[in-house]
């Protein structure tokens, strides 16, 4: 079996007791550790008597330091990549390093462990069969609006990360985009003393957090779109939609499939309506 060059090691998201024995074993055995913040990781590693050379690897130095790490791995060294909390390479620049290692023919392995968005989803009480992890919202208004447009009729449970100082504005935007009655679970301080999972509608969440000072990093789990009778287009609207799809070059079958998917309608019903045009 090929030797593993890069290990992705999940670190605790709150409670240090979640640090697995295997994760500690791997961190003790590699040649060096690449950390999002060497000071933060250094505190954790010292608590478990792990002392290894470290190199910083984060969003602002990933190009330069990524090249250094890759060169060392190609020379035969082994490395463990860690983030400040949770699984590295998920909503994290470590994804670039993983891709570079794989492109170079190096073997990468992950050590399972804490992950904030999966934990929050499990706690949320919302459907878990299909979900979309969106991470942090774009900061640019144009990009954020485009994302909202794509997600507002997405039937999957939606998961976001949010900082406390942005929480109120984000909940108000959610309320406008998704509607006041959409359900949401606001999860914070996972595995810590003040862990909290607030389940409510978006309207209720806006009211609740307007009266409090949000603290801690939040995971927002939002109910997916559930179509209702008021959302279903009438026959004239379906025909208009078909003409739009036809102008885009879609045939009748493809257009019927697209319309049916967008409005959660039976494809055959849509096709029967437009087939004689």
N, C-alpha and C positions, 0 to 999 in steps of 0.2 A: 504494500500500500504506500502511496506517495506520502511524504512527510508534510504535515500541516505547517504552513508558514505564518498565517494570520488567524488569530482567534478573536472572535467578537464576544466579549464577556459582559453579560448583563450585571449591573450593580444595583443595590437597593434604591428604591424610590422614596424611602422614608425610614422604615425600620431596619436597622442593621442586621437583625436576626434573619432577614430574608436572603442574606448573602450565602449562596450555596457552598458546601464543601468542595464541590468540583470546580466552581469558579475560583475559589481561593487556591486550589491545587494548581490550576493552569497559570494563574498570575504568579505563583511562586516558581514555576518551571520555565517560563519563557526568558529570552535574553533581555528584552526590554518591553516597556509599556508605553503605548501612545494614548494620551489622555486629553480630553477636552479642556480641562483645567487642572494642571499638575498640582496646584495647592489643594484643591478640593479632593482630588483622588488621593493625594499624599496622606491626608488626614484619615481617610477610610483604610488605606493600605497599612498605615502604621498601627491602627487599632487591631489589625489581624496579624501584626508582626511580619508583613510582607515588605521587603526592601529590594527594589529593582530600579535600574536606571529608567528615567522617564523622558519622553519628548512630548511637547505640546502638539496637538493636532485639532484645529478648530476652523471655523468658517473663514477667518481672516488670514490663515497661513496654510490652508490645505494644499495649495499648489506647491509652494516651496518645500514644506515639510513632508508632503506626500511623496515628493521625489526622493527625499532623503530616506524615508521609511522603506520605499520600494527598493532602493539601491541596497539597503542593508538586508532586506529579505532575499533579494536575488543573490546576495553574497553568502547566504546560508543561515542567517540569523532567524529567530522566531520572535513574533511580537503579539501582544494582546492589546486590542483596542477597547477602550472604555469611554463612556460618556459620564457626565456628572451624575446622572441617574437613569436607570432603565437600560433598554437594549440599544447599543450603538448602531448606527447606520439606518435607524428609523426616524424620519424627520430630523436628520443629522448628517453633517458632511461626510461622515464615515462611509456613506454609500459610494462616494467617489473613490475612496481608497479600495473598497472591495472590488469595484469594477476594474480598477487599474491592476490589482493583483491577479484577478482572473484572466484579464487580457494578456498578462505576462506569463500565464501558465502556472501560477502559484496556487496552492490549495488553501481554501478558506473554510473555517468551521465556526459554528456559533455555539456558545454555552447558554442554554435556555435559562431564563430568570425573569425578574420583575419587568413589567411593561405597563405603563400608566393607562394607555387607552384601552387595552384589552381588559384590565382590571375594572376600569370604570364602566365599560360596556356590560360586563358580567353583573355589576352592582345596579345597573340602571333600571331594570325592570322593563326595558323596551326590547323589541324583537332583536334577536342576535343571529338569526340564520343568514341574513344578508346585511352587510354594513359597508360604509365607505369612510375610511380614515382620511381626513383632510388636513390634519396637523394645524399649524398656525395659519390664520387668514392672511392673504396678501395685504401689505400696508398701503399700496397704491389704490386709490378709489376705483379707478377704471378696472383694474384686475379683480378687485373684490366684487364689483358689480357683475362682471362677467361670470365669476364663479357662482354667485347667487343665482343668476339666470339659469345656469346649468343644473343647479341643485334643487330649485324650488319645487319641481315635480319628480324628483328622484325618489323612488319608493323604498330605498334602502335606509336603514338607520344611519345617521350622519354623526361623525365624531370629530370634535375640534379641540385644540389646545388654546388656552387663553390666559393672558397675564391679568392679575387683579386690577391694575389701573385701566385696562381696556374693557373689563367685563360689562359694565353698564352700557357703554356704547354698542358693544356687540349684541347684547340681549335686545336692545331696542331695534337694531337692524334686523335681527332674526324675526322679531315680532312683525315688522313691516313686510319682510320678504316671505316668510313661511306662514304668517297668520297668527293671531293671538291664541288660538285654541290648540296649536301644535304642542305636544307633550315634550318636556325636556327634563333631563336629570343633570344637575350641576354638581359635579363631584370634585372635592378638593382635599388636600392634605392626606392622600391615600396612604394607609398603613401608619400614619402618625397619630399622636394623641388626639388631635382635634379633627380627625377624619369626619367628613360630612358628605352626605348624598341627598341633595334637595330635589325632590320630584314634584313637578308642577306643570302648568301650562306656561307658555312663553309670557303671556300677559301677567300671570301671577309671579313669574320669576323677575320680570322688570320691576314690578311693585315691591317685591321683597328686597331686592338688592339696591333699590333707590333709598331705602331706609337704613341700610347698614354699610359699613366700610369693608368691601371685599378684601380678604386676605388669603394668601397662599396661591399656588398655581392651580388653575382650574382645568378640568376636562369636561367639555359640554357634549352631552349625548342627546341628539335631537331626533325625534320621531320622523320617519320617512313620510313621504306624501301618500295620502290615502284618498283616491278619487271618490267623489260623491256625485249624486245625480245632477247637481248644479254645474258640475264641471264638464259633463258629457256634451259634446257638440251636437246640434241638430243636423238634419240631412243637408240643409243649405250650406252650413258651415263645413261639413265633410266634403261636399262638392268643391267648395272654394279652396279647401286645403289640398284636394287632389289636383286642382289646376295649378296650385303653387308647386307641388311636387313634380307635376308633368313638365312645368317650365324649367325645372332643375334637371330634367332628363330622365326621371324615373318612370318606368313602365307601370301599368295598372297594379300588377301584383306587388311590386316593390313599394309603390306608393301606399297601397292598402295596408301593407305590413307596417310601414313607418307610422301611419296615422293611428292604426290600432294600438301600436306600442306606446305612442305618446299619450293617448287618452284611455288606455287600459280597456279597449273595446275588442270584441271578437273580430279577428281578421276577416272571416268569411262574411260577416255582416257588413263590414265596410266595403269589401270587394263586390258584394252583390249590389250595393248601391251605385257604384261607379262603373260596373262592367259594361253597361250599355252605352256609355258616353263615347 
